[in-house]
Amino acid sequence: MRLLKTRMAAACLTVTMTAGLSACAGSGTTATTGTAEVTPPGNLVASGTLTYGTAATFPPFESKSSGGDLEGFDIDMIDSLASSMGLRTKALDTDFDGLIPALAGRRTDVVNSAMYITDKRAAQVDFVPYLVIGETLLTPRGNPKKISRVPEDLAGRTVAVTRGAIGETYMEDYNKELKRKGLASMKIMSLPSNQDAMLAVRSGRADAFDTSTPGAATTLAQSDDYTVAATFKNDTKIGIAVRKGDTAMAKALREALDLFVRSGEYAKLLKKYRLPAETDYFGAASTASPSAAGSASASAGS
């Protein structure tokens, strides 16, 4: 399998679009040689290009380097998947809650942004899963509010979440549970990005913020300002989203993922971004793994 990738260091250009998306052309560009190993779908937004939506505020999956280029597990992965289809990539960077509308409006071909697979989202889009992760609550260093039990210790507290992300849904569900138990509701502070949620805790406006388990590991490696208070929902799948009923795109992605896994590139990326073995959707350590089927071509979405 040839996965020849070149990352072009081009500036991130802002373009005016109906959804206010910014295009980072050159932050995710691939070059290919020879014949495509996977037949690309014929319904692309731009011929010869896989256009994907991402919210680049969620390391280690997608974020921006100091030079403004996109980087992370998802960025490297989509470059390789597109390469196996003989396609270039083009990224449209927007707020997380704008990703599905951009896909539905045919401004992108896929959503490539560590999107958690939920029933609500699966009613809007189809998914091709590729990782399994959990959630973490991070508090100020030392956990001054002594949060450990979820959701009981969140009663009366303020929890920051990324608007439109799965953490917001989890906290809304936990508020219902708190009400059933006769406990005070938490205040859910919905913010545009993971970084905003971090800052809310650092500035004292929130008692904790929700992030993924790999995201928490990245945050803790970069700063000693936070403490892990609790982990939960440790068997959540994340996937690439395609338009509902877009079987051609889903099929191409599954075939490309199968090559990606069998070539060893998937395992190399897990190691590069220090993701634990449990995040390997295709490995035996994963509780949600399709490894019994022995292939990445498990059905999209669930």
Steps between C-alpha positions, in 0.01 A plus 500: 500500500636837403403786723728778380417813693632853478384765738501840332579791726258748350335782689148452632273708278172633629218483248153642523236230485137482600585309816803714585748219450873560468691296245844378591620393158845353543456387860378166369631438148610162367696399194451158345679295239375218283150357494262550792472190717142585596243622248401852609133597511375699204294753693778717641450870573812570291637256245823333610469634855359361824359805677455448872362705785687523826500703821871541563483561874521143631855366539633238448241443227489835320658830590723767348875524522671824597529568127128455443511160328255228599648208688391197701392137474194572285693730266771241434240225463281679245806591292590131480145384428465757222839402361389139462206630291732712285354820645633822647346636821354839582400596854220735600554606860193616693334482842400148595127568487535613138649174374182302429322798338803547271485132405125510440542812287759321281776741596701197614517132405554371854540613860845407630503640852504227769121498489341278762238261364165558669144401412412865441784553256444162334150621412660784300814341352661160447826409671815303424646432849875492563574563871358429845548756778360612833433827678693679773410782737795729568496742792743764625815349645428317823129457422388762757129406474584130558314379193529124449154344466314563174244645508442536877799727565395727212183612679509878534831525311583671172636274225644641177444306177559551128179615335350227283745234625400179675600635842216750479254214442647296785466790743141565393422132565677516837289800597190287444653232723579757770140619489371144540723463805374824651837672463577848370570535130843590372547811288612397152726764345496436122797662326627510140812286549689265727752777566221732615384232744854465635526876548167507684644264760834679518327835556267361767179540298445122494572226754589237237509447126419196292741361239597166348738266681774556236427873506543502877834320467618763252384784726676354804821449301499869405389655829502422871203731562246215496413179684301198380186489713317212331479291185181355356333370179810304405354309205388782270573459130607788279483502123518684172153631413356484148169625367204278586472230235834583334595134463766571237699724735455265796616201292809682375593611852456149641720354227763769553489442876547128445818569303609757758465251786658204317797710388589582861449875449208507744712345777781745425263795539369367832860487622591840352216672685541290816149359489450204737437148370136525605438765234582252220158434345638207302708342779424236760545747788197700391165418661327620183736335256376322187816285518290184495425592140871547442458808286451874498201449277250475783174674420501878529327651798310345786 
